[in-house]
Amino acid sequence: MEEAGAPKVEVVDLSRTDFAENVEDAFRHSKLVLAAASYDGGLFTPMHEFLHRLQIKGYSHRKVALLENGSWAPSAARVMSGMIAEMKDVELIEPVVTIRSRMKESDLPALKALAEAIVKA
Ligand SMILES: Cc1cc2nc3c(=O)[nH]c(=O)nc-3n(C[C@H](O)[C@H](O)[C@H](O)COP(=O)(O)O)c2cc1C
């Protein structure tokens, strides 16, 4: 995203950082990239809780991109987009990118396209 011209990019690991600060950061920025693993046919629990907190705090009027990881039946993006759809005026930045198992060279074009779309949005 920085290569594509984003002026400021902040990356946090929801399973290792303070939840309240992450929620605060989400409200501070105009765009958000949600990157999460599929988990038991749904969404990895820290991301699920994070989105639930954003929902109850009235997260709105922003742009969100989705990146999911999964191995046999990726499901994280479906759950994240469902939760985002319930928020007021939160626009999805396309394309939604799926990475199966570990990231590969062949995933790079889709990630670059997403980075450029995020910067342009
Ligand atoms: C407990 C657990 C549940 C998972 N559930 C799913 C799932 O429902 N669908 C899916 O596609 N991947 C699932 N995964 C895979 C992860 O989303 C992730 O893709 C995987 O751990 C990445 O490493 P690997 O595919 O190289 O093992 C699960 C992984 C774990 C550990």
The ligand as a MOL file (V3000), in Angstrom:
LIG
                    3D

  0  0  0     0  0            999 V3000
M  V30 BEGIN CTAB
M  V30 COUNTS 31 33 0 0 0
M  V30 BEGIN ATOM
M  V30 1 C -8.9940 -24.5280 14.2280 0
M  V30 2 C -8.8650 -24.1790 12.7730 0
M  V30 3 C -10.0140 -24.0400 12.0200 0
M  V30 4 C -9.9330 -23.7320 10.6600 0
M  V30 5 N -11.0760 -23.6090 9.9300 0
M  V30 6 C -10.9960 -23.4030 8.5890 0
M  V30 7 C -12.1620 -23.3620 7.7790 0
M  V30 8 O -13.2910 -23.4960 8.2330 0
M  V30 9 N -12.0160 -23.1820 6.4370 0
M  V30 10 C -10.7790 -23.0560 5.8440 0
M  V30 11 O -10.7150 -22.9060 4.6320 0
M  V30 12 N -9.6520 -23.0550 6.5910 0
M  V30 13 C -9.7240 -23.2280 7.9470 0
M  V30 14 N -8.5960 -23.2320 8.7060 0
M  V30 15 C -7.3050 -22.9410 8.0520 0
M  V30 16 C -6.8690 -21.5230 8.3380 0
M  V30 17 O -7.8380 -20.5840 7.9110 0
M  V30 18 C -5.5400 -21.1820 7.6280 0
M  V30 19 O -5.7460 -21.1330 6.2460 0
M  V30 20 C -4.4910 -22.2010 7.8530 0
M  V30 21 O -4.2990 -22.3980 9.2080 0
M  V30 22 C -3.2130 -21.7190 7.1640 0
M  V30 23 O -2.2480 -22.6800 7.1670 0
M  V30 24 P -2.2360 -24.0480 6.3240 0
M  V30 25 O -3.3800 -24.0920 5.3620 0
M  V30 26 O -0.8880 -24.0140 5.6260 0
M  V30 27 O -2.3480 -25.0890 7.3610 0
M  V30 28 C -8.6580 -23.5410 10.0570 0
M  V30 29 C -7.4990 -23.6610 10.8510 0
M  V30 30 C -7.5900 -23.9790 12.1770 0
M  V30 31 C -6.3120 -24.1040 12.9640 0
M  V30 END ATOM
M  V30 BEGIN BOND
M  V30 1 1 1 2
M  V30 2 1 2 3
M  V30 3 2 2 30
M  V30 4 2 3 4
M  V30 5 1 4 5
M  V30 6 1 4 28
M  V30 7 2 5 6
M  V30 8 1 6 7
M  V30 9 1 6 13
M  V30 10 2 7 8
M  V30 11 1 7 9
M  V30 12 1 9 10
M  V30 13 2 10 11
M  V30 14 1 10 12
M  V30 15 2 12 13
M  V30 16 1 13 14
M  V30 17 1 14 15
M  V30 18 1 14 28
M  V30 19 1 15 16
M  V30 20 1 16 17
M  V30 21 1 16 18
M  V30 22 1 18 19
M  V30 23 1 18 20
M  V30 24 1 20 21
M  V30 25 1 20 22
M  V30 26 1 22 23
M  V30 27 1 23 24
M  V30 28 2 24 25
M  V30 29 1 24 26
M  V30 30 1 24 27
M  V30 31 2 28 29
M  V30 32 1 29 30
M  V30 33 1 30 31
M  V30 END BOND
M  V30 END CTAB
M  END
